[in-house]
């Protein structure tokens, strides 16, 4: 199992082999222990924008669970986007 980045100040499991960690520079990494090459590194302001959208993301995921048409997309800054859709019934974070 891969550990969170070495300069991590805080790390917490998200379940399903995923983790979130915050480093000393307040950058947030969301990663996968099973696939260490896949992770999202968000600056503190981008993390704040993501957290501010939690209710909307939860609603979008709930819609996919009830098979309602869903198309949620949010830009957190830079080239980072958060999305939930019928094709991907989970929170997708990508560049």
C-alpha positions as CSV (number, residue, x, y, z in Angstrom):
1,X,0.0,0.0,0.0
2,X,1.4,3.4,-1.0
3,X,1.6,6.1,1.7
4,X,0.5,9.7,1.4
5,X,3.2,12.1,0.2
6,X,6.2,12.5,2.4
7,X,5.7,16.1,3.4
8,X,2.2,15.4,4.4
9,X,1.0,17.2,7.5
10,X,-2.4,15.5,7.7
11,X,-3.7,12.3,5.9
12,X,-7.0,10.6,6.2
13,X,-8.5,7.6,4.4
14,X,-11.6,8.2,2.2
15,X,-12.4,4.5,1.9
16,X,-12.1,2.2,-1.2
17,X,-8.2,2.7,-1.0
18,X,-8.4,6.4,-1.5
19,X,-6.9,9.1,0.7
20,X,-6.7,12.8,1.2
21,X,-3.7,14.5,2.6
22,X,-2.6,18.1,3.3
23,X,1.0,19.1,3.1
24,X,2.9,21.8,4.9
25,X,2.2,24.3,2.1
26,X,-1.6,23.6,2.5
27,X,-1.8,21.8,-0.9
28,X,-4.4,19.0,-0.9
29,X,-3.7,15.6,-2.6
30,X,-6.5,13.2,-3.3
31,X,-5.1,9.9,-4.3
32,X,-5.5,6.1,-4.7
33,X,-3.3,3.7,-2.7
34,X,-3.9,1.0,-5.3
35,X,-2.8,3.2,-8.2
36,X,-0.2,5.7,-6.9
37,X,0.1,7.4,-10.3
38,X,-3.5,8.7,-10.1
39,X,-3.9,11.7,-7.8
40,X,-5.3,15.2,-7.9
41,X,-3.1,18.0,-6.3
42,X,-5.3,21.0,-5.5
43,X,-4.1,24.3,-4.1
44,X,-5.8,25.5,-0.9
45,X,-8.1,28.0,-2.8
46,X,-9.2,25.2,-5.3
47,X,-9.8,22.8,-2.4
48,X,-12.1,25.5,-0.8
49,X,-14.0,25.8,-4.1
50,X,-14.4,22.1,-4.2
51,X,-15.7,21.9,-0.6
52,X,-18.1,24.7,-1.3
53,X,-19.7,22.5,-3.9
54,X,-20.2,19.4,-1.7
55,X,-24.0,19.8,-1.4
56,X,-24.4,20.1,-5.2
57,X,-22.1,17.2,-5.8
58,X,-24.0,15.0,-3.3
59,X,-27.3,15.9,-5.0
60,X,-25.9,15.0,-8.4
61,X,-24.6,11.6,-7.1
62,X,-28.1,11.0,-5.5
63,X,-29.7,11.7,-8.9
64,X,-27.6,9.1,-10.6
65,X,-28.5,6.6,-7.9
66,X,-32.2,7.1,-8.7
67,X,-31.5,7.0,-12.5
68,X,-32.4,10.6,-13.0
69,X,-30.6,12.4,-15.9
70,X,-27.6,14.1,-14.4
71,X,-25.0,16.4,-15.9
72,X,-23.0,18.3,-13.2
73,X,-19.7,20.0,-14.0
74,X,-17.8,22.6,-11.9
75,X,-14.5,24.4,-12.6
76,X,-12.4,24.7,-9.4
77,X,-9.6,26.7,-11.1
78,X,-6.7,26.2,-13.4
79,X,-7.5,23.1,-15.6
80,X,-9.3,21.2,-12.7
81,X,-12.9,20.2,-13.1
82,X,-15.3,18.2,-11.0
83,X,-18.1,16.3,-12.7
84,X,-20.9,13.8,-12.2
85,X,-22.9,12.4,-15.1
86,X,-25.1,9.5,-16.1
87,X,-22.0,7.9,-17.6
88,X,-19.9,8.4,-14.5
89,X,-22.2,8.1,-11.4
90,X,-19.4,9.2,-9.0
91,X,-17.5,12.4,-8.4
92,X,-14.8,12.7,-11.1
93,X,-11.9,15.1,-10.4
94,X,-9.6,15.7,-13.4
95,X,-7.5,18.0,-15.4
